Amino acid sequence: MPDEVAGTPCPSCGTPNPPDRRFCRRCAAVLNPAAGPAPLPWWRTVWPLRRRVRAGSGRAVRFLVILAVVTALCAGGLLLLPAGRAVLEDARDKMSRPRPVTPVDTEASAEVPRHPAANTTDGLSNRYWGAPAPGARVTYTFRTPFRLVDLIITNGASTSPQEYARQARALRLDLEVTRQDGTRHHEELTLGDKPGPQTFHVGIGDVKTVRLVLRSAVDLTTDRHLALAEVEFFRRG
């Protein structure tokens, strides 16, 4: 008859074992198995997804947290989308080679004799549009919508310094762009008081018409008028 032993029963067969034994003297089962890992709290079951959850964790709470996170991400994406699109378009503008585009119609609100607004798109820098006073505007219409990347303006009567100084100049232009869908873009261009072309990077899509309004006149007297030699438009290549 086996010796009577007092101790903790085997978790497998129930046989009592001395306290110093590691395995059951009858079935060899482990007497003191290591404790299993503690269950994860519910917030650690959200990401990455885990199957072990703490007892009593509510699925409703987890669902609400996930829904809140997804909603916040969607809202942030919508808010950042216009800015991200603008950055992408700007990068494409810089990587492309601009190509010239010519308007199909040029119309001015006022012109002095022998100096029509059409002179601003004839490719000749010694012929100019003459306007009698600030506030005069010229509107350029294009056949098909395009992305306006660059605008090159040659101010004054000519690129020659002597001829340039003979007429008044506008040192500020109001740029008004109308897109194909009817929306408008307004921008102020500041010109240097010097002969020669001046480049402005604009980056406006779906351009249908461009209007320039002359502002901030210099050297305007009764025997002089405002002169604008050339306006060149470039689209993304």
C-alpha positions as CSV (number, residue, x, y, z in Angstrom):
1,M,0.0,0.0,0.0
2,P,1.5,3.4,-1.0
3,D,2.8,5.7,1.6
4,E,0.3,8.3,2.7
5,V,1.6,11.7,1.6
6,A,0.1,15.0,2.6
7,G,0.5,17.8,0.0
8,T,-1.1,19.6,-2.8
9,P,-3.2,17.3,-5.1
10,C,-2.0,16.8,-8.6
11,P,-4.1,19.1,-10.9
12,S,-4.3,16.2,-13.4
13,C,-5.0,13.0,-11.3
14,G,-5.6,14.4,-7.8
15,T,-2.8,12.4,-6.2
16,P,-1.2,14.1,-3.1
17,N,2.4,15.0,-3.6
18,P,5.1,16.3,-1.3
19,P,5.6,20.1,-1.5
20,D,9.1,19.8,-3.0
21,R,8.1,17.7,-6.0
22,R,7.9,19.3,-9.4
23,F,6.1,16.4,-11.2
24,C,3.3,14.1,-10.0
25,R,4.6,10.8,-8.5
26,R,1.7,9.0,-10.2
27,C,1.1,10.6,-13.6
28,A,4.2,12.8,-14.0
29,A,2.1,15.9,-14.7
30,V,3.6,19.3,-13.9
31,L,2.5,20.2,-10.3
32,N,3.2,24.0,-10.5
33,P,2.6,25.1,-14.0
34,A,3.8,28.6,-14.8
35,A,1.0,31.2,-14.8
36,G,-0.2,32.1,-18.3
37,P,0.3,35.6,-19.7
38,A,-2.1,38.1,-18.4
39,P,-4.9,39.0,-20.8
40,L,-4.4,42.3,-22.8
41,P,-6.5,45.3,-21.8
42,W,-9.2,46.2,-24.3
43,W,-7.4,49.2,-25.8
44,R,-4.6,47.0,-26.9
45,T,-7.0,44.8,-28.9
46,V,-7.9,47.6,-31.2
47,W,-4.6,47.8,-33.2
48,P,-3.1,45.5,-34.0
49,L,-6.0,43.2,-33.8
50,R,-5.6,40.5,-31.1
51,R,-7.9,37.7,-30.1
52,R,-7.0,37.7,-26.3
53,V,-9.1,40.3,-24.4
54,R,-9.6,40.9,-20.8
55,A,-12.7,39.5,-19.4
56,G,-15.5,42.0,-19.4
57,S,-14.1,44.1,-22.2
58,G,-17.0,45.6,-24.1
59,R,-17.2,45.1,-27.9
60,A,-19.4,48.2,-28.0
61,V,-16.6,50.4,-26.5
62,R,-14.0,49.0,-29.0
63,F,-16.4,49.6,-31.9
64,L,-17.0,53.2,-30.8
65,V,-13.2,53.9,-30.5
66,I,-12.5,52.4,-33.9
67,L,-15.4,54.4,-35.4
68,A,-14.1,57.6,-33.8
69,V,-10.5,57.0,-35.2
70,V,-11.8,56.2,-38.7
71,T,-14.0,59.3,-38.7
72,A,-11.1,61.5,-37.6
73,L,-8.9,60.1,-40.3
74,C,-11.5,60.7,-43.0
75,A,-12.2,64.2,-41.8
76,G,-8.4,65.0,-41.7
77,G,-8.1,63.6,-45.2
78,L,-10.9,65.8,-46.6
79,L,-9.3,68.8,-44.9
80,L,-5.9,68.1,-46.3
81,L,-7.0,67.0,-49.7
82,P,-7.0,70.6,-51.3
83,A,-3.6,71.3,-49.9
84,G,-2.2,68.0,-51.0
85,R,-3.6,68.5,-54.5
86,A,-2.1,72.0,-54.7
87,V,1.4,70.6,-53.7
88,L,1.1,67.9,-56.4
89,E,0.1,70.4,-59.1
90,D,2.9,72.7,-58.1
91,A,5.4,69.8,-58.3
92,R,4.1,68.9,-61.8
93,D,4.4,72.6,-62.9
94,K,8.1,72.7,-61.8
95,M,8.9,69.4,-63.5
96,S,7.3,70.3,-66.8
97,R,8.6,72.5,-69.6
98,P,6.2,75.5,-70.0
99,R,4.8,76.0,-73.5
100,P,3.5,79.3,-74.9
101,V,-0.2,79.8,-75.6
102,T,-1.8,82.6,-77.6
103,P,-5.2,84.1,-76.9
104,V,-7.8,84.1,-79.6
105,D,-9.2,87.5,-78.6
106,T,-7.8,90.6,-76.9
107,E,-10.1,93.4,-75.8
108,A,-9.3,96.6,-73.9
109,S,-11.5,99.0,-72.0
110,A,-9.6,101.9,-73.4
111,E,-6.8,102.5,-76.0
112,V,-4.9,105.5,-77.2
113,P,-4.7,106.0,-81.0
114,R,-2.2,103.8,-82.8
115,H,-1.5,101.7,-79.7
116,P,-4.1,98.9,-79.5
117,A,-4.2,96.2,-76.8
118,A,-3.4,93.6,-79.5
119,N,0.2,94.9,-79.5
120,T,0.7,93.1,-76.2
121,T,0.5,89.7,-77.9
122,D,2.3,90.4,-81.3
123,G,5.7,89.2,-80.1
124,L,7.3,92.6,-80.6
125,S,8.6,94.5,-77.6
126,N,8.9,97.9,-79.4
127,R,5.1,98.1,-79.9
128,Y,2.8,98.5,-76.9
129,W,-0.8,99.0,-75.6
130,G,-1.4,102.6,-74.7
131,A,-3.9,103.3,-71.9
132,P,-5.0,106.8,-71.0
133,A,-5.3,106.3,-67.2
134,P,-5.0,103.8,-64.3
135,G,-8.0,101.4,-64.1
136,A,-7.8,100.6,-67.8
137,R,-8.1,96.8,-68.3
138,V,-7.3,94.3,-71.0
139,T,-9.0,90.9,-71.3
140,Y,-7.5,87.9,-73.0
141,T,-9.7,85.0,-74.1
142,F,-8.4,81.5,-75.0
143,R,-9.8,78.9,-77.2
144,T,-9.6,76.0,-74.8
145,P,-9.0,75.9,-71.0
146,F,-5.4,75.3,-69.9
147,R,-3.3,75.5,-66.8
148,L,-1.5,78.8,-66.6
149,V,2.0,78.2,-65.2
150,D,3.9,81.3,-66.0
151,L,3.1,84.9,-67.0
152,I,5.8,87.1,-68.6
153,I,5.1,90.8,-68.7
154,T,7.3,93.4,-70.5
155,N,6.3,96.8,-69.0
156,G,6.6,100.2,-70.6
157,A,6.9,101.2,-74.2
158,S,10.0,99.2,-75.1
159,T,12.8,97.1,-73.8
160,S,15.1,100.0,-74.7
161,P,15.9,102.1,-71.6
162,Q,15.4,105.4,-73.6
163,E,12.1,104.4,-75.1
164,Y,10.9,102.8,-71.8
165,A,11.2,106.1,-70.0
166,R,9.3,108.1,-72.6
167,Q,5.9,106.9,-71.4
168,A,4.2,106.2,-68.1
169,R,4.1,102.7,-66.6
170,A,1.8,100.8,-64.2
171,L,3.8,99.3,-61.4
172,R,1.0,97.1,-60.2
173,L,-1.4,94.9,-62.1
174,D,-4.6,93.3,-60.8
175,L,-4.7,89.8,-62.2
176,E,-8.3,88.4,-62.6
177,V,-8.6,84.9,-64.0
178,T,-11.9,83.2,-64.9
179,R,-11.9,79.4,-65.0
180,Q,-14.0,77.2,-67.2
181,D,-16.5,76.6,-64.5
182,G,-17.0,80.3,-63.9
183,T,-15.0,80.6,-60.7
184,R,-12.5,83.5,-60.5
185,H,-9.0,83.9,-59.1
186,H,-7.7,87.3,-58.0
187,E,-4.1,88.2,-57.5
188,E,-1.9,91.3,-57.4
189,L,1.3,91.5,-59.4
190,T,4.0,94.0,-58.5
191,L,6.2,95.1,-61.4
192,G,9.7,96.5,-61.1
193,D,10.2,99.9,-62.8
194,K,12.7,98.7,-65.4
195,P,12.7,97.6,-69.0
196,G,12.7,94.0,-70.0
197,P,10.5,90.9,-69.3
198,Q,9.4,90.0,-65.8
199,T,8.2,86.5,-65.0
200,F,5.4,85.6,-62.6
201,H,4.8,82.0,-61.5
202,V,1.0,81.6,-61.0
203,G,-0.2,78.0,-61.4
204,I,-3.9,78.3,-62.1
205,G,-5.9,75.5,-63.7
206,D,-8.7,75.5,-66.3
207,V,-8.0,79.1,-67.4
208,K,-10.5,80.5,-69.9
209,T,-9.9,84.3,-69.7
210,V,-7.3,86.5,-68.1
211,R,-7.8,90.2,-67.3
212,L,-5.1,92.7,-66.3
213,V,-6.0,96.0,-64.7
214,L,-3.4,98.8,-64.6
215,R,-2.7,100.3,-61.2
216,S,0.0,102.5,-59.5
217,A,1.0,104.7,-62.4
218,V,4.4,106.5,-62.5
219,D,5.5,109.4,-64.7
220,L,1.9,109.9,-66.0
221,T,1.4,113.5,-67.2
222,T,-1.0,115.2,-69.7
223,D,1.3,114.4,-72.6
224,R,2.0,110.8,-71.6
225,H,0.0,107.6,-71.3
226,L,0.5,104.2,-69.7
227,A,2.4,101.7,-71.8
228,L,2.4,97.9,-71.7
229,A,4.6,96.2,-74.3
230,E,4.1,92.5,-74.0
231,V,2.1,89.9,-72.1
232,E,3.1,86.3,-72.7
233,F,1.2,83.2,-71.4
234,F,2.7,79.8,-70.8
235,R,0.9,76.5,-70.1
236,R,2.2,73.3,-68.6
237,G,3.9,71.2,-71.2
